[in-house]
Amino acid sequence: MRIEVSLSPKATEFKNLQNDLSQEFGSLTKQGVQVSTRSVPPPAGTLYEDQIIQFILEHGGDALQFATAIVELITAKLLMRKEKKDKKYPPIVVVVDDKRLDLPASSDKTKKFLKSIGQQSSAKSSKKPTSSRSKNTKSRGK
């Protein structure tokens, strides 16, 4: 599983958040998480003008548990730094596959995001190439 965590340079606590997340994510390497950092163009649907800092976290374990832990960790750091929600420039954007969550987020939005990841990961693990559904799909050229 791959999680992209994009940090807005417009966040009021940008440097502190960057340092906090670098330390926290760096400590995850001891648990087998691969962590990399890069400067990238802003995610689609945001109004960032500058390059942004993006952390890439990759782990082979349970997708839902991993995503939940990362979202909770980031939410705790945002609360600690008293970072405000900004619709135009969300301080942090978390992307898992095609699912996106702007943080800070309400508990309802967070639950919906995590639920979609759980459904997606269970759907991936339950797919079997020999099922009649996949045979039908293949025969239609999809």
C-alpha positions as CSV (number, residue, x, y, z in Angstrom):
1,M,0.0,0.0,0.0
2,R,1.2,3.5,-0.8
3,I,0.1,6.7,1.0
4,E,1.0,10.1,-0.3
5,V,1.0,12.9,2.3
6,S,1.3,16.4,0.7
7,L,2.2,19.3,3.0
8,S,1.1,22.8,2.0
9,P,3.8,25.5,2.1
10,K,1.0,27.9,3.0
11,A,0.3,26.1,6.3
12,T,0.9,28.5,9.2
13,E,3.0,25.8,11.0
14,F,4.6,24.5,7.8
15,K,8.2,24.1,9.1
16,N,7.1,22.7,12.4
17,L,4.7,20.2,10.7
18,Q,7.4,19.3,8.2
19,N,9.9,18.5,11.0
20,D,7.3,16.7,13.1
21,L,6.2,14.5,10.2
22,S,9.8,13.8,9.1
23,Q,10.6,12.5,12.5
24,E,7.4,10.5,12.9
25,F,7.6,9.0,9.5
26,G,11.3,8.3,9.9
27,S,10.7,6.3,13.0
28,L,8.3,4.1,10.9
29,T,11.2,2.7,8.9
30,K,11.9,0.4,11.9
31,Q,8.5,-1.2,11.3
32,G,9.3,-1.9,7.7
33,V,7.7,1.2,6.2
34,Q,9.6,2.7,3.2
35,V,9.6,6.5,3.5
36,S,10.7,9.0,0.9
37,T,10.3,12.8,0.5
38,R,10.1,14.8,-2.6
39,S,9.1,18.2,-3.9
40,V,6.3,17.9,-6.4
41,P,3.6,20.0,-8.2
42,P,0.5,20.4,-6.1
43,P,-2.3,17.8,-6.1
44,A,-5.2,18.2,-8.6
45,G,-8.1,20.1,-7.1
46,T,-6.0,22.4,-4.9
47,L,-5.1,26.0,-5.4
48,Y,-1.4,25.7,-4.4
49,E,0.9,27.7,-6.7
50,D,4.2,26.5,-5.5
51,Q,5.9,23.1,-5.4
52,I,4.9,21.2,-2.3
53,I,6.6,18.7,0.0
54,Q,5.3,15.2,-0.3
55,F,6.0,12.2,1.9
56,I,5.6,8.8,0.2
57,L,4.9,5.9,2.6
58,E,4.8,2.3,1.4
59,H,4.0,-0.7,3.5
60,G,2.9,-4.2,2.7
61,G,0.6,-4.7,5.7
62,D,-3.1,-4.2,6.2
63,A,-4.2,-1.1,4.2
64,L,-6.9,0.0,6.5
65,Q,-4.8,-0.2,9.7
66,F,-1.9,1.5,8.1
67,A,-4.0,4.4,6.7
68,T,-5.8,4.8,10.0
69,A,-2.6,5.0,11.9
70,I,-1.1,7.6,9.5
71,V,-4.3,9.7,9.5
72,E,-4.5,9.6,13.3
73,L,-0.8,10.6,13.6
74,I,-1.2,13.5,11.2
75,T,-4.4,14.7,12.9
76,A,-2.7,14.6,16.3
77,K,0.2,16.7,14.9
78,L,-2.2,19.2,13.4
79,L,-4.1,19.5,16.7
80,M,-0.8,19.9,18.6
81,R,0.3,22.7,16.2
82,K,-3.2,24.3,16.2
83,E,-3.3,24.3,12.4
84,K,-6.6,25.6,11.1
85,K,-8.7,24.2,8.3
86,D,-8.4,26.0,5.1
87,K,-10.6,25.0,2.1
88,K,-8.5,26.8,-0.5
89,Y,-5.1,25.5,0.9
90,P,-5.6,22.5,3.1
91,P,-2.5,22.1,5.3
92,I,-2.2,18.4,4.5
93,V,-3.6,16.3,1.7
94,V,-3.5,12.5,2.1
95,V,-4.0,10.3,-1.0
96,V,-4.4,6.6,-1.1
97,D,-4.9,5.2,-4.6
98,D,-7.6,7.5,-6.0
99,K,-9.0,8.5,-2.5
100,R,-8.2,11.9,-1.1
101,L,-8.6,13.4,2.4
102,D,-7.9,17.1,3.2
103,L,-6.7,17.5,6.8
104,P,-7.7,18.6,9.2
105,A,-11.1,17.0,8.5
106,S,-14.3,16.3,10.4
107,S,-14.6,12.8,12.0
108,D,-17.3,12.0,9.5
109,K,-15.1,12.8,6.5
110,T,-12.2,10.9,8.0
111,K,-14.4,7.8,8.7
112,K,-15.8,7.9,5.2
113,F,-12.3,8.1,3.7
114,L,-11.0,5.2,5.9
115,K,-14.2,3.1,5.1
116,S,-13.5,3.6,1.4
117,I,-10.0,2.3,1.8
118,G,-11.2,-0.7,3.8
119,Q,-13.8,-1.5,1.1
120,Q,-11.2,-1.1,-1.6
121,S,-8.6,-3.2,0.1
122,S,-11.1,-6.0,0.9
123,A,-12.3,-5.9,-2.7
124,K,-8.7,-6.3,-4.0
125,S,-8.0,-9.2,-1.6
126,S,-11.2,-11.0,-2.5
127,K,-10.7,-10.9,-6.3
128,K,-9.8,-14.2,-7.8
129,P,-8.6,-14.5,-11.4
130,T,-10.5,-17.8,-11.9
131,S,-13.9,-16.4,-10.9
132,S,-16.8,-16.3,-13.4
133,R,-16.9,-12.6,-13.1
134,S,-13.3,-12.1,-14.1
135,K,-13.8,-14.5,-17.0
136,N,-16.8,-12.6,-18.2
137,T,-14.9,-9.3,-17.9
138,K,-12.0,-10.7,-19.9
139,S,-14.2,-12.0,-22.6
140,R,-15.8,-8.6,-23.1
141,G,-12.3,-7.0,-23.5
142,K,-12.6,-4.9,-20.3
